[in-house]
Amino acid sequence: MVNTAVNLSGMQMDNPVIPASGTFGYGYEFTEWYDINVLGSFSFKGTTRDPRFGNPTPRIAECPAGMINAVGLQNPGVDKVIAEELPKLKKFFHKPVIANISGFSVEEYVDCARKLDKEEQVGLIEVNVSCPNVHGGGMSFGTSPEAAAEVTKAVKAVCHKPVYIKLSPNVTDIVSIAKACEEAGADGLSLINTLLGMRIDLNRKKPVIANKMGGFSGSAIFPVAVRMVYQVYDAVKIPIIGMGGVSTAEDVIEMMLAGATAVQVGAANLIDPCACKQIIDDLPAVMAKYHITNLTDIIGGAHA
C-alpha cells in the first residue's frame, strides 16, 4: 500500500496533483469528464482586480511538443469571482482551492489577495508575478528580486492564508528571485510559468499570434522546469509547487525528486481533459515500480 498524501503549508492533500491556473477554468468545465474531487486541489483561473477581456485573437499557436498562448489574463474580475464563481465551485468541489491572482500594480495584487483571503474555500493564495502575456503587469514584477519581494511583502501583510509566489523562467537568475521572495515572507513558491515563445506564419509572413509573442508550455519545457525546481530547492527552505510540461505520473515523481512538494499540470489538460485523473490513477503503480511507499519521503531526493 502506498501513501500519495502531501501537505502544502498546512493544506493537506490526498495527492500532489493540481491542475494549473489558466488550464482548468473554475473546475466545473471538467465535471462532465470525471469527479474532480480526486484532485489534490486546483488553481483556478488567474484573477485580477478588474474584469479583463484579454488579448486580441488569434491567441494560440501550436508547436512540436507544446503550444504558445497569449490569452492575456481574461477573467471577470475578483468581485464577480467571489460573488458567482466560488459559490458555484463549492457545489461540486469539496476541498480547498488555490486562488491565483495577478495585477498591474502592487495595490491591485493587495486588493485581490485581501478579498480572496477571506473566502472559506480558498486554501492558499498563488501570486502570479510571471505572466508573459500582458503588458505592464505580471512578469514585470517577477524579473527582479526587488520587485518580486515588494509584491510578496505587500500581499503577506493582508493575508492570513499561505502565500505562494509563482515565478517566471524568463530571467537570468531564478534563484536570486526565489530567495528574495522567501526573505520577504513567502510561504512557498510555484515554478515555473511559461517560457516566452513565438511562431511565424509562412504564408502571411507575420506572427501567428496577434500579441506576437506568448507563453510556451507543454512537455518540451519539462527539463527546464526540473532544472529550475532543483536549483531553487537548494537555495530556499520553503515548499515548492513544481510545474512545466508535467504530463505523466513519472513526471510527478521526477519533479518531486528535484524538490517539489506538489506538482501542477497545465498544457496536458488542454490536450486531454482527463490528464490529471489519469496521472492520479497511475501514481500508485509508478510509486510501487520505483519502490516508493510515501511520496513525502522523496521530496528533494535527487539532491546529494
Backbone as CSV, one residue per row, in Angstrom:
resi,resn,N_x,N_y,N_z,CA_x,CA_y,CA_z,C_x,C_y,C_z
1,MET,0.852,-1.200,0.000,0.000,0.000,0.000,0.888,1.251,0.000
2,VAL,0.582,2.195,-0.895,1.386,3.416,-0.976,0.585,4.600,-0.459
3,ASN,1.303,5.635,-0.023,0.686,6.844,0.510,1.011,8.010,-0.406
4,THR,-0.009,8.554,-1.078,0.197,9.648,-2.031,-0.028,11.022,-1.409
5,ALA,-0.375,11.087,-0.126,-0.736,12.355,0.509,0.472,13.275,0.676
6,VAL,0.223,14.582,0.533,1.245,15.604,0.782,0.596,16.759,1.536
7,ASN,1.421,17.631,2.083,0.923,18.777,2.835,1.595,20.041,2.341
8,LEU,0.777,21.010,1.919,1.293,22.293,1.448,0.985,23.367,2.491
9,SER,1.957,23.687,3.297,1.807,24.762,4.289,0.526,24.611,5.105
10,GLY,0.245,23.379,5.531,-0.938,23.120,6.334,-2.155,22.684,5.545
11,MET,-2.102,22.808,4.218,-3.209,22.345,3.380,-2.954,20.881,3.018
12,GLN,-3.669,19.986,3.689,-3.482,18.552,3.484,-4.163,18.127,2.179
13,MET,-3.430,17.374,1.341,-3.969,16.947,0.063,-3.827,15.436,-0.086
14,ASP,-4.815,14.810,-0.701,-4.801,13.360,-0.908,-3.684,12.922,-1.845
15,ASN,-3.303,13.818,-2.735,-2.225,13.549,-3.692,-1.652,14.883,-4.151
16,PRO,-0.490,14.884,-4.802,0.168,16.149,-5.137,-0.260,16.769,-6.454
17,VAL,-1.300,16.234,-7.102,-1.651,16.655,-8.464,-2.645,17.810,-8.442
18,ILE,-2.241,18.931,-9.063,-3.015,20.172,-9.072,-3.092,20.694,-10.507
19,PRO,-4.271,20.790,-11.113,-4.360,21.476,-12.407,-3.905,22.930,-12.271
20,ALA,-3.117,23.377,-13.231,-2.534,24.716,-13.158,-3.530,25.787,-13.586
21,SER,-3.354,26.964,-13.017,-4.211,28.097,-13.342,-4.192,28.383,-14.844
22,GLY,-5.380,28.693,-15.357,-5.495,29.021,-16.779,-5.745,27.825,-17.665
23,THR,-5.643,26.618,-17.098,-5.867,25.409,-17.905,-7.054,24.596,-17.395
24,PHE,-7.722,25.088,-16.353,-8.790,24.317,-15.712,-10.009,25.174,-15.395
25,GLY,-9.995,26.434,-15.849,-11.115,27.324,-15.589,-11.418,27.422,-14.107
26,TYR,-12.708,27.265,-13.763,-13.138,27.211,-12.363,-13.578,25.799,-12.000
27,GLY,-13.127,24.825,-12.784,-13.324,23.428,-12.448,-14.562,22.783,-13.024
28,TYR,-15.680,23.513,-13.066,-16.935,22.860,-13.454,-16.936,22.408,-14.908
29,GLU,-16.068,23.018,-15.747,-15.989,22.584,-17.146,-15.532,21.127,-17.261
30,PHE,-14.838,20.646,-16.236,-14.277,19.295,-16.280,-15.152,18.259,-15.568
31,THR,-16.216,18.708,-14.913,-17.033,17.768,-14.145,-17.793,16.787,-15.024
32,GLU,-17.994,17.120,-16.295,-18.670,16.174,-17.185,-17.753,15.012,-17.565
33,TRP,-16.452,15.170,-17.291,-15.490,14.114,-17.635,-15.186,13.201,-16.457
34,TYR,-15.078,13.778,-15.258,-14.800,12.960,-14.070,-15.089,13.754,-12.804
35,ASP,-15.127,13.062,-11.668,-15.316,13.712,-10.378,-14.009,14.391,-9.993
36,ILE,-13.991,15.719,-10.066,-12.726,16.426,-9.855,-12.278,16.418,-8.392
37,ASN,-13.086,15.842,-7.499,-12.657,15.706,-6.104,-11.513,14.715,-5.940
38,VAL,-11.171,13.987,-7.004,-9.983,13.117,-6.939,-8.704,13.943,-6.922
39,LEU,-8.768,15.199,-7.340,-7.588,16.064,-7.397,-7.089,16.404,-5.995
40,GLY,-5.786,16.668,-5.905,-5.260,17.186,-4.646,-5.873,18.537,-4.329
41,SER,-5.887,19.395,-5.331,-6.546,20.697,-5.316,-6.538,21.174,-6.757
42,PHE,-6.950,22.418,-7.003,-6.673,23.014,-8.307,-6.537,24.519,-8.165
43,SER,-5.771,25.093,-9.066,-5.519,26.529,-9.077,-6.465,27.157,-10.103
44,PHE,-7.414,27.984,-9.614,-8.402,28.473,-10.581,-7.866,29.622,-11.419
45,LYS,-8.646,29.964,-12.426,-8.230,30.915,-13.461,-7.677,32.198,-12.863
46,GLY,-6.567,32.659,-13.414,-5.904,33.861,-12.903,-6.871,35.027,-12.774
47,THR,-6.888,35.652,-11.603,-7.880,36.681,-11.279,-7.203,38.017,-11.031
48,THR,-7.770,39.060,-11.627,-7.282,40.426,-11.435,-8.352,41.249,-10.721
49,ARG,-7.977,42.436,-10.276,-8.944,43.275,-9.557,-10.125,43.642,-10.455
50,ASP,-9.813,44.045,-11.679,-10.851,44.470,-12.609,-11.068,43.407,-13.681
51,PRO,-12.265,43.371,-14.281,-12.500,42.423,-15.377,-11.535,42.687,-16.532
52,ARG,-11.127,41.598,-17.200,-10.242,41.735,-18.358,-10.766,40.882,-19.514
53,PHE,-10.833,41.504,-20.688,-11.233,40.755,-21.878,-10.071,39.925,-22.415
54,GLY,-8.855,40.350,-22.109,-7.678,39.632,-22.591,-7.144,40.205,-23.882
55,ASN,-6.248,39.463,-24.511,-5.593,39.922,-25.727,-6.463,39.661,-26.958
56,PRO,-6.175,40.374,-28.062,-6.895,40.098,-29.309,-6.555,38.707,-29.838
57,THR,-7.431,38.177,-30.676,-7.185,36.872,-31.305,-6.459,37.071,-32.636
58,PRO,-5.768,36.021,-33.114,-5.576,34.695,-32.512,-4.637,34.730,-31.305
59,ARG,-4.925,33.808,-30.363,-4.199,33.768,-29.096,-3.380,32.495,-28.926
60,ILE,-3.567,31.532,-29.819,-2.945,30.213,-29.651,-2.119,29.867,-30.882
61,ALA,-0.952,29.302,-30.678,-0.122,28.775,-31.774,0.397,27.408,-31.357
62,GLU,0.251,26.428,-32.242,0.746,25.087,-31.935,2.244,24.985,-32.217
63,CYS,2.894,24.092,-31.464,4.326,23.849,-31.615,4.565,22.345,-31.433
64,PRO,5.671,21.835,-31.952,6.032,20.455,-31.612,6.220,20.328,-30.100
65,ALA,5.549,19.358,-29.496,5.665,19.076,-28.058,5.261,20.254,-27.181
66,GLY,4.339,21.082,-27.677,3.882,22.185,-26.853,2.959,23.130,-27.580
67,MET,2.728,24.280,-26.955,1.866,25.299,-27.541,2.274,26.665,-27.010
68,ILE,1.852,27.711,-27.720,2.059,29.087,-27.262,0.691,29.713,-27.068
69,ASN,0.494,30.371,-25.927,-0.771,31.073,-25.715,-0.509,32.505,-25.280
70,ALA,-1.413,33.377,-25.673,-1.367,34.769,-25.236,-2.797,35.208,-24.926
71,VAL,-3.427,34.492,-23.985,-4.810,34.800,-23.624,-4.889,36.163,-22.943
72,GLY,-3.908,36.478,-22.118,-3.855,37.807,-21.517,-4.713,37.979,-20.278
73,LEU,-4.794,36.924,-19.460,-5.489,37.000,-18.169,-6.967,37.393,-18.304
74,GLN,-7.650,36.870,-19.299,-9.078,37.118,-19.409,-9.785,36.545,-18.185
75,ASN,-10.545,37.383,-17.492,-11.287,36.934,-16.307,-12.332,37.981,-15.938
76,PRO,-13.335,37.598,-15.140,-14.423,38.535,-14.829,-14.125,39.526,-13.716
77,GLY,-12.930,39.455,-13.124,-12.595,40.346,-12.017,-12.907,39.697,-10.681
78,VAL,-12.178,40.106,-9.647,-12.234,39.408,-8.356,-13.613,39.457,-7.705
79,ASP,-14.324,40.562,-7.810,-15.626,40.654,-7.146,-16.623,39.663,-7.740
80,LYS,-16.598,39.518,-9.055,-17.509,38.575,-9.702,-17.092,37.133,-9.428
81,VAL,-15.797,36.884,-9.351,-15.322,35.543,-8.995,-15.860,35.155,-7.625
82,ILE,-15.792,36.077,-6.674,-16.268,35.801,-5.321,-17.789,35.653,-5.279
83,ALA,-18.484,36.505,-6.014,-19.951,36.503,-5.961,-20.569,35.345,-6.745
84,GLU,-19.924,34.939,-7.846,-20.551,33.962,-8.729,-19.783,32.650,-8.866
85,GLU,-18.477,32.736,-9.099,-17.717,31.520,-9.409,-17.471,30.652,-8.171
86,LEU,-17.101,31.251,-7.062,-16.812,30.452,-5.870,-18.045,29.735,-5.311
87,PRO,-19.220,30.378,-5.255,-20.403,29.635,-4.811,-20.739,28.455,-5.733
88,LYS,-20.564,28.652,-7.029,-20.811,27.564,-7.987,-19.793,26.437,-7.783
89,LEU,-18.540,26.820,-7.586,-17.465,25.852,-7.392,-17.707,25.005,-6.138
90,LYS,-18.228,25.640,-5.095,-18.419,24.951,-3.813,-19.403,23.791,-3.925
91,LYS,-20.296,23.846,-4.918,-21.308,22.804,-5.076,-20.721,21.487,-5.554
92,PHE,-19.599,21.554,-6.277,-19.083,20.313,-6.861,-17.637,20.007,-6.483
93,PHE,-16.944,20.925,-5.805,-15.582,20.643,-5.364,-15.513,20.892,-3.870
94,HIS,-15.166,19.864,-3.103,-15.319,19.906,-1.657,-13.984,19.944,-0.920
95,LYS,-12.981,20.481,-1.565,-11.655,20.615,-0.971,-11.208,22.075,-1.102
96,PRO,-10.192,22.481,-0.347,-9.657,23.837,-0.524,-9.053,24.011,-1.924
97,VAL,-9.261,25.198,-2.493,-8.705,25.511,-3.805,-7.591,26.540,-3.675
98,ILE,-6.832,26.685,-4.744,-5.764,27.673,-4.800,-6.258,28.863,-5.620
99,ALA,-6.185,30.049,-5.027,-6.618,31.267,-5.710,-5.417,31.921,-6.364
100,ASN,-5.394,31.936,-7.696,-4.300,32.537,-8.451,-4.659,33.986,-8.759
101,ILE,-3.780,34.918,-8.370,-4.065,36.336,-8.591,-2.939,36.993,-9.384
102,SER,-3.298,38.063,-10.079,-2.308,38.850,-10.802,-2.704,40.319,-10.719
103,GLY,-1.808,41.197,-11.156,-2.105,42.618,-11.084,-1.150,43.452,-11.913
104,PHE,-1.485,44.729,-12.025,-0.673,45.676,-12.785,-0.034,46.711,-11.866
105,SER,-0.258,46.538,-10.573,0.382,47.374,-9.559,0.365,46.584,-8.258
106,VAL,1.188,46.987,-7.328,1.205,46.325,-6.020,-0.170,46.446,-5.360
107,GLU,-0.807,47.601,-5.534,-2.120,47.825,-4.927,-3.163,46.841,-5.471
108,GLU,-3.083,46.538,-6.763,-4.037,45.589,-7.335,-3.830,44.185,-6.775
109,TYR,-2.583,43.773,-6.646,-2.307,42.477,-6.019,-2.890,42.435,-4.605
110,VAL,-2.672,43.497,-3.853,-3.136,43.558,-2.465,-4.654,43.489,-2.391
111,ASP,-5.358,44.213,-3.271,-6.816,44.205,-3.270,-7.353,42.791,-3.510
112,CYS,-6.795,42.114,-4.521,-7.239,40.750,-4.833,-6.953,39.803,-3.673
113,ALA,-5.755,39.888,-3.141,-5.347,38.988,-2.066,-6.213,39.179,-0.829
114,ARG,-6.468,40.416,-0.469,-7.257,40.711,0.738,-8.654,40.115,0.613
115,LYS,-9.255,40.246,-0.540,-10.625,39.751,-0.727,-10.672,38.228,-0.765
116,LEU,-9.761,37.609,-1.492,-9.798,36.153,-1.628,-9.334,35.444,-0.357
117,ASP,-8.515,36.115,0.432,-8.050,35.531,1.696,-9.217,35.274,2.655
118,LYS,-10.300,36.019,2.504,-11.461,35.885,3.389,-12.392,34.750,2.978
119,GLU,-12.160,34.179,1.798,-13.075,33.158,1.292,-12.765,31.793,1.890
120,GLU,-13.794,31.156,2.425,-13.631,29.906,3.167,-12.972,28.804,2.341
121,GLN,-13.336,28.694,1.061,-12.840,27.558,0.284,-11.426,27.769,-0.264
122,VAL,-10.906,28.969,-0.152,-9.539,29.228,-0.618,-8.552,28.707,0.419
123,GLY,-7.688,27.770,-0.001,-6.713,27.193,0.909,-5.406,27.957,0.936
124,LEU,-5.020,28.480,-0.219,-3.819,29.320,-0.274,-3.907,30.258,-1.463
125,ILE,-3.112,31.315,-1.403,-3.073,32.339,-2.456,-1.818,32.135,-3.287
126,GLU,-1.982,32.030,-4.601,-0.850,31.896,-5.522,-0.723,33.213,-6.288
127,VAL,0.387,33.899,-6.091,0.580,35.242,-6.639,1.419,35.146,-7.907
128,ASN,0.782,35.450,-9.027,1.441,35.329,-10.323,2.234,36.601,-10.638
129,VAL,3.548,36.533,-10.481,4.401,37.662,-10.861,5.173,37.299,-12.133
130,SER,4.554,36.431,-12.956,5.344,35.827,-14.036,4.605,35.630,-15.348
131,CYS,3.492,36.332,-15.558,2.744,36.124,-16.803,3.393,36.879,-17.955
132,PRO,3.794,36.184,-19.038,4.469,36.871,-20.137,3.508,37.429,-21.181
133,ASN,2.191,37.318,-20.934,1.218,37.627,-21.983,0.512,38.961,-21.817
134,VAL,0.905,39.746,-20.828,0.278,41.046,-20.623,1.360,42.111,-20.572
135,HIS,0.971,43.321,-20.943,1.939,44.421,-20.974,1.813,45.263,-19.710
136,GLY,2.920,45.481,-19.040,2.927,46.362,-17.882,2.527,45.717,-16.571
137,GLY,2.329,44.410,-16.553,1.960,43.732,-15.314,2.485,42.326,-15.334
138,GLY,2.161,41.578,-14.285,2.568,40.175,-14.272,4.066,40.031,-14.248
139,MET,4.656,39.687,-15.409,6.068,39.346,-15.441,6.963,40.522,-15.069
140,SER,6.492,41.753,-15.238,7.332,42.899,-14.894,7.686,42.901,-13.408
141,PHE,6.863,42.246,-12.585,7.149,42.155,-11.154,8.026,40.949,-10.826
142,GLY,8.121,40.002,-11.765,8.828,38.771,-11.476,10.213,38.667,-12.060
143,THR,10.696,39.753,-12.659,12.003,39.686,-13.301,13.109,40.351,-12.491
144,SER,12.759,40.889,-11.324,13.798,41.422,-10.442,13.502,41.004,-9.013
145,PRO,14.537,40.686,-8.233,14.321,40.298,-6.837,13.601,41.372,-6.043
146,GLU,13.945,42.634,-6.288,13.358,43.734,-5.511,11.855,43.855,-5.755
147,ALA,11.442,43.780,-7.031,10.022,43.921,-7.351,9.220,42.727,-6.841
148,ALA,9.762,41.525,-6.995,9.076,40.326,-6.509,8.925,40.370,-4.994
149,ALA,9.972,40.836,-4.308,9.920,40.944,-2.851,8.898,41.988,-2.412
150,GLU,8.793,43.072,-3.144,7.835,44.123,-2.802,6.403,43.593,-2.860
151,VAL,6.080,42.864,-3.920,4.737,42.282,-4.038,4.509,41.262,-2.930
152,THR,5.490,40.419,-2.693,5.373,39.387,-1.657,5.072,40.003,-0.299
153,LYS,5.848,40.979,0.076,5.684,41.612,1.390,4.317,42.275,1.522
154,ALA,3.873,42.933,0.461,2.584,43.638,0.499,1.419,42.659,0.611
155,VAL,1.481,41.568,-0.135,0.405,40.574,-0.095,0.388,39.855,1.256
156,LYS,1.563,39.499,1.759,1.636,38.830,3.060,1.032,39.689,4.174
157,ALA,1.151,40.998,4.041,0.652,41.900,5.082,-0.867,41.855,5.220
158,VAL,-1.578,41.408,4.174,-3.048,41.396,4.232,-3.627,39.985,4.235
159,CYS,-2.769,38.958,4.246,-3.236,37.574,4.165,-2.974,36.795,5.452
160,HIS,-3.933,35.977,5.829,-3.747,35.025,6.915,-3.416,33.642,6.362
161,LYS,-3.812,33.399,5.111,-3.575,32.102,4.480,-2.197,32.082,3.822
162,PRO,-1.661,30.886,3.572,-0.334,30.798,2.956,-0.283,31.501,1.595
163,VAL,0.840,32.143,1.333,1.058,32.870,0.073,2.214,32.218,-0.684
164,TYR,1.921,31.782,-1.901,2.932,31.196,-2.783,3.156,32.131,-3.962
165,ILE,4.404,32.388,-4.293,4.736,33.288,-5.392,5.093,32.456,-6.623
166,LYS,4.415,32.736,-7.741,4.644,31.995,-8.980,5.695,32.711,-9.818
167,LEU,6.811,32.018,-10.036,7.998,32.642,-10.631,8.116,32.404,-12.126
168,SER,8.771,33.351,-12.781,9.000,33.287,-14.226,10.333,32.618,-14.547
169,PRO,10.358,31.785,-15.600,11.632,31.232,-16.055,12.378,32.187,-16.988
170,ASN,11.719,33.302,-17.352,12.294,34.232,-18.324,13.211,35.246,-17.641
171,VAL,14.152,34.707,-16.875,15.083,35.527,-16.098,16.466,34.889,-16.162
172,THR,17.478,35.674,-15.839,18.846,35.151,-15.834,19.105,34.287,-14.612
173,ASP,18.540,34.694,-13.471,18.840,34.003,-12.212,17.569,33.840,-11.386
174,ILE,16.895,32.717,-11.544,15.647,32.483,-10.817,15.909,32.278,-9.321
175,VAL,17.094,31.824,-8.969,17.410,31.554,-7.565,17.399,32.838,-6.741
176,SER,17.964,33.902,-7.267,18.002,35.158,-6.515,16.594,35.699,-6.276
177,ILE,15.697,35.501,-7.239,14.319,35.959,-7.082,13.593,35.091,-6.064
178,ALA,13.819,33.793,-6.118,13.216,32.876,-5.149,13.647,33.233,-3.724
179,LYS,14.925,33.501,-3.535,15.429,33.840,-2.204,14.863,35.172,-1.721
180,ALA,14.696,36.121,-2.635,14.123,37.415,-2.257,12.681,37.256,-1.794
181,CYS,11.923,36.388,-2.464,10.532,36.133,-2.061,10.481,35.459,-0.698
182,GLU,11.362,34.502,-0.463,11.417,33.832,0.835,11.732,34.830,1.943
183,GLU,12.716,35.684,1.703,13.113,36.673,2.705,12.001,37.681,2.973
184,ALA,11.144,37.919,1.962,10.033,38.871,2.124,8.821,38.228,2.781
185,GLY,8.898,36.923,3.087,7.840,36.281,3.843,6.997,35.259,3.111
186,ALA,7.340,34.942,1.864,6.556,33.951,1.116,6.516,32.625,1.870
187,ASP,5.360,31.989,1.862,5.215,30.674,2.498,5.655,29.552,1.571
188,GLY,5.665,29.824,0.257,6.073,28.827,-0.718,6.244,29.464,-2.083
189,LEU,6.673,28.652,-3.037,6.924,29.121,-4.396,6.279,28.175,-5.400
190,SER,5.820,28.735,-6.518,5.336,27.939,-7.644,6.246,28.234,-8.829
191,LEU,6.776,27.184,-9.466,7.619,27.386,-10.632,7.694,26.112,-11.451
192,ILE,7.685,26.353,-12.805,7.851,27.617,-13.492,6.573,27.988,-14.257
193,ASN,6.449,29.271,-14.563,5.433,29.693,-15.503,5.979,29.430,-16.920
194,THR,5.256,29.871,-17.923,5.640,29.585,-19.311,6.894,30.341,-19.743
195,LEU,7.608,29.751,-20.680,8.704,30.435,-21.361,8.119,31.364,-22.423
196,LEU,8.866,32.353,-22.816,8.394,33.278,-23.851,8.729,32.702,-25.227
197,GLY,7.705,32.531,-26.070,7.911,31.923,-27.386,7.163,32.645,-28.486
198,MET,7.397,32.203,-29.726,6.812,32.873,-30.890,6.774,31.913,-32.070
199,ARG,5.740,32.014,-32.905,5.672,31.320,-34.189,5.350,32.336,-35.283
200,ILE,5.856,32.069,-36.496,5.594,32.942,-37.647,4.891,32.138,-38.737
201,ASP,3.798,32.689,-39.246,3.029,32.063,-40.322,3.767,32.270,-41.646
202,LEU,4.163,31.177,-42.278,4.965,31.283,-43.501,4.174,31.854,-44.669
203,ASN,2.875,31.601,-44.706,2.059,32.145,-45.792,1.865,33.643,-45.651
204,ARG,1.526,34.084,-44.457,1.317,35.515,-44.224,2.613,36.254,-43.951
205,LYS,3.644,35.472,-43.589,4.937,36.057,-43.218,4.786,37.047,-42.065
206,LYS,3.908,36.698,-41.146,3.616,37.509,-39.966,3.526,36.582,-38.754
207,PRO,3.670,37.135,-37.542,3.490,36.304,-36.355,2.112,35.646,-36.330
208,VAL,2.047,34.415,-35.855,0.778,33.688,-35.775,-0.149,34.347,-34.760
209,ILE,0.405,34.731,-33.617,-0.383,35.306,-32.522,-0.476,36.821,-32.665
210,ALA,-1.663,37.360,-32.435,-1.858,38.808,-32.554,-0.942,39.580,-31.605
211,ASN,-0.661,38.991,-30.456,0.224,39.597,-29.464,1.700,39.443,-29.823
212,LYS,1.955,38.794,-30.963,3.290,38.459,-31.483,3.960,37.335,-30.686
213,MET,4.083,37.506,-29.388,4.722,36.509,-28.541,3.750,36.024,-27.476
214,GLY,4.062,34.872,-26.891,3.195,34.329,-25.848,3.924,33.322,-25.001
215,GLY,3.188,32.683,-24.117,3.766,31.720,-23.187,3.878,30.336,-23.794
216,PHE,5.080,29.816,-23.874,5.353,28.491,-24.426,5.266,27.459,-23.315
217,SER,4.375,26.480,-23.487,4.177,25.443,-22.479,4.106,24.084,-23.157
218,GLY,4.014,23.027,-22.348,3.949,21.675,-22.888,5.173,20.862,-22.512
219,SER,5.176,19.609,-22.929,6.217,18.680,-22.490,7.626,19.117,-22.871
220,ALA,7.753,19.963,-23.895,9.078,20.423,-24.322,9.805,21.212,-23.237
221,ILE,9.071,21.849,-22.331,9.733,22.688,-21.320,10.005,21.931,-20.014
222,PHE,9.618,20.660,-19.942,9.770,19.904,-18.688,11.212,19.878,-18.173
223,PRO,12.218,19.605,-19.000,13.594,19.601,-18.472,14.032,20.946,-17.888
224,VAL,13.551,22.044,-18.467,13.873,23.371,-17.929,13.235,23.532,-16.548
225,ALA,11.987,23.088,-16.429,11.282,23.198,-15.149,11.956,22.365,-14.063
226,VAL,12.338,21.153,-14.400,13.014,20.289,-13.432,14.314,20.940,-12.960
227,ARG,15.064,21.488,-13.895,16.336,22.137,-13.549,16.120,23.316,-12.602
228,MET,15.107,24.133,-12.877,14.876,25.310,-12.041,14.346,24.930,-10.665
229,VAL,13.465,23.945,-10.590,12.994,23.467,-9.288,14.169,22.933,-8.479
230,TYR,15.036,22.189,-9.118,16.224,21.623,-8.458,17.101,22.743,-7.889
231,GLN,17.349,23.778,-8.698,18.195,24.886,-8.250,17.570,25.647,-7.087
232,VAL,16.277,25.919,-7.190,15.605,26.701,-6.151,15.507,25.908,-4.855
233,TYR,15.274,24.599,-4.943,15.191,23.763,-3.743,16.483,23.850,-2.928
234,ASP,17.600,23.931,-3.610,18.890,24.048,-2.921,19.057,25.378,-2.199
235,ALA,18.295,26.388,-2.642,18.530,27.746,-2.153,17.535,28.223,-1.101
236,VAL,16.365,27.561,-0.996,15.335,28.028,-0.063,14.891,26.893,0.861
237,LYS,14.175,27.264,1.904,13.675,26.274,2.858,12.146,26.168,2.827
238,ILE,11.486,26.935,1.960,10.025,26.893,1.866,9.597,25.912,0.770
239,PRO,8.366,25.400,0.836,7.912,24.397,-0.141,7.803,24.960,-1.556
240,ILE,7.907,24.046,-2.513,7.824,24.394,-3.929,6.712,23.580,-4.584
241,ILE,5.872,24.261,-5.370,4.961,23.573,-6.280,5.639,23.602,-7.649
242,GLY,5.981,22.419,-8.170,6.688,22.342,-9.439,5.727,22.184,-10.603
243,MET,6.033,22.826,-11.715,5.183,22.735,-12.905,5.997,23.098,-14.133
244,GLY,5.443,22.723,-15.281,6.111,22.993,-16.544,6.280,21.712,-17.334
245,GLY,5.298,21.389,-18.172,5.395,20.214,-19.028,5.067,18.894,-18.375
246,VAL,4.525,18.916,-17.163,4.180,17.666,-16.470,2.986,17.014,-17.168
247,SER,3.135,15.733,-17.540,2.033,15.070,-18.239,1.856,13.603,-17.856
248,THR,2.729,13.061,-17.002,2.627,11.658,-16.600,2.919,11.515,-15.107
249,ALA,2.572,10.351,-14.560,2.896,10.068,-13.156,4.408,10.026,-12.951
250,GLU,5.137,9.547,-13.956,6.610,9.547,-13.868,7.152,10.968,-13.762
251,ASP,6.522,11.901,-14.481,6.940,13.304,-14.391,6.736,13.838,-12.975
252,VAL,5.637,13.439,-12.333,5.370,13.867,-10.959,6.497,13.410,-10.037
253,ILE,6.881,12.146,-10.159,7.962,11.598,-9.331,9.269,12.353,-9.589
254,GLU,9.576,12.600,-10.844,10.823,13.298,-11.185,10.829,14.709,-10.615
255,MET,9.695,15.406,-10.740,9.611,16.770,-10.231,9.756,16.799,-8.711
256,MET,9.191,15.810,-8.036,9.309,15.763,-6.577,10.725,15.414,-6.150
257,LEU,11.389,14.544,-6.874,12.798,14.243,-6.577,13.660,15.495,-6.732
258,ALA,13.278,16.366,-7.658,14.007,17.620,-7.849,13.784,18.585,-6.697
259,GLY,12.648,18.423,-5.973,12.413,19.284,-4.825,10.991,19.772,-4.631
260,ALA,10.078,19.384,-5.516,8.696,19.847,-5.401,7.936,19.056,-4.336
261,THR,7.098,19.748,-3.581,6.201,19.099,-2.629,4.900,18.698,-3.307
262,ALA,4.471,19.481,-4.278,3.295,19.182,-5.090,3.605,19.595,-6.519
263,VAL,2.727,19.201,-7.439,3.010,19.388,-8.866,1.758,19.887,-9.572
264,GLN,1.914,20.910,-10.407,0.791,21.381,-11.220,0.907,20.865,-12.650
265,VAL,-0.259,20.613,-13.232,-0.361,20.099,-14.600,-1.105,21.135,-15.429
266,GLY,-0.460,21.626,-16.496,-1.053,22.701,-17.280,-1.517,22.292,-18.658
267,ALA,-0.619,22.402,-19.633,-0.995,22.185,-21.035,-1.619,20.816,-21.285
268,ALA,-1.240,19.815,-20.498,-1.789,18.466,-20.693,-3.306,18.449,-20.564
269,ASN,-3.875,19.353,-19.723,-5.335,19.432,-19.580,-6.009,19.901,-20.865
270,LEU,-5.293,20.675,-21.669,-5.858,21.200,-22.908,-5.791,20.176,-24.029
271,ILE,-4.936,19.179,-23.853,-4.827,18.090,-24.825,-5.808,16.970,-24.482
272,ASP,-5.871,16.640,-23.198,-6.740,15.577,-22.708,-7.399,16.046,-21.418
273,PRO,-8.723,16.275,-21.406,-9.377,16.778,-20.198,-9.269,15.837,-19.006
274,CYS,-8.934,14.567,-19.254,-8.788,13.598,-18.166,-7.328,13.386,-17.770
275,ALA,-6.437,14.274,-18.206,-4.996,14.092,-17.963,-4.681,13.972,-16.469
276,CYS,-5.232,14.841,-15.646,-4.924,14.805,-14.212,-5.464,13.544,-13.558
277,LYS,-6.666,13.139,-13.933,-7.227,11.909,-13.385,-6.358,10.711,-13.755
278,GLN,-5.870,10.686,-14.989,-5.017,9.583,-15.428,-3.718,9.544,-14.630
279,ILE,-3.136,10.700,-14.398,-1.900,10.779,-13.608,-2.144,10.252,-12.190
280,ILE,-3.250,10.675,-11.587,-3.577,10.233,-10.229,-3.814,8.723,-10.201
281,ASP,-4.529,8.217,-11.200,-4.788,6.769,-11.276,-3.494,5.971,-11.430
282,ASP,-2.542,6.525,-12.193,-1.287,5.827,-12.475,-0.276,5.916,-11.328
283,LEU,-0.435,6.907,-10.474,0.595,7.213,-9.478,0.929,6.043,-8.546
284,PRO,-0.045,5.333,-7.972,0.318,4.225,-7.071,1.176,3.154,-7.741
285,ALA,0.851,2.790,-8.976,1.630,1.763,-9.669,3.043,2.247,-9.976
286,VAL,3.177,3.508,-10.336,4.504,4.064,-10.624,5.324,4.149,-9.337
287,MET,4.682,4.519,-8.242,5.380,4.523,-6.954,5.873,3.127,-6.601
288,ALA,5.009,2.139,-6.783,5.399,0.757,-6.472,6.552,0.300,-7.357
289,LYS,6.513,0.693,-8.625,7.575,0.314,-9.564,8.934,0.803,-9.092
290,TYR,8.965,2.008,-8.521,10.233,2.599,-8.086,10.436,2.465,-6.570
291,HIS,9.680,1.561,-5.945,9.849,1.217,-4.530,9.667,2.431,-3.622
292,ILE,8.632,3.222,-3.924,8.315,4.405,-3.122,7.050,4.112,-2.325
293,THR,7.132,4.228,-1.011,5.976,3.961,-0.150,5.220,5.243,0.183
294,ASN,5.972,6.290,0.555,5.386,7.590,0.886,5.971,8.666,-0.016
295,LEU,5.097,9.424,-0.671,5.599,10.463,-1.570,6.417,11.514,-0.832
296,THR,6.022,11.817,0.396,6.760,12.854,1.128,8.223,12.472,1.362
297,ASP,8.514,11.175,1.327,9.894,10.722,1.559,10.836,11.076,0.409
298,ILE,10.285,11.338,-0.786,11.151,11.550,-1.952,11.362,13.020,-2.290
299,ILE,10.712,13.925,-1.562,10.843,15.354,-1.889,12.306,15.773,-1.768
300,GLY,12.883,16.234,-2.871,14.285,16.630,-2.883,15.250,15.472,-2.861
301,GLY,14.747,14.272,-3.130,15.584,13.061,-3.006,16.720,12.971,-3.993
302,ALA,16.690,13.765,-5.067,17.762,13.708,-6.069,18.979,14.545,-5.651
303,HIS,18.849,15.249,-4.550,19.957,16.099,-4.098,20.934,15.284,-3.254
304,ALA,22.200,15.583,-3.414,23.229,14.851,-2.659,23.139,15.178,-1.182
